[in-house]
Amino acid sequence: MGLVDTLNGPGPFTVFAPTDAAFEKLPAGTLNRVLQNKERLTSILTHHVVSGKYMASDVKKLKSVKTFQGSSATAEVHRPFHRGVKIDDAQVI
């Protein structure tokens, strides 16, 4: 299923969107290569979309959540909480 088909389906959805800073950490040329490969781009984007509405406070309670890509994204809460929540090693803000 493509990204448009996924997002046109019944919602709600939660998107774990990377920040600009995350994109800036990619090695040179990586983003351009991914953007030119529709299959790879769709896989990456659908890994960041989950069914349901999750607020930051909800993410704290998750162990993992199934993505539209079909994989599981794992959640990790750092104690004390001021150190944050991570989904697949990415900081939730």
Secondary structure, DSSP 4 states (H G I P E B T S, - for coil): --HHHHHTSS--EEE-PPPHHHHHTSPTTHHHHHHT-HHHHHHHHHHTEEES---HHHHTT-SEEEBTTSSEEEEEE-SSGGG-EEETTEE--
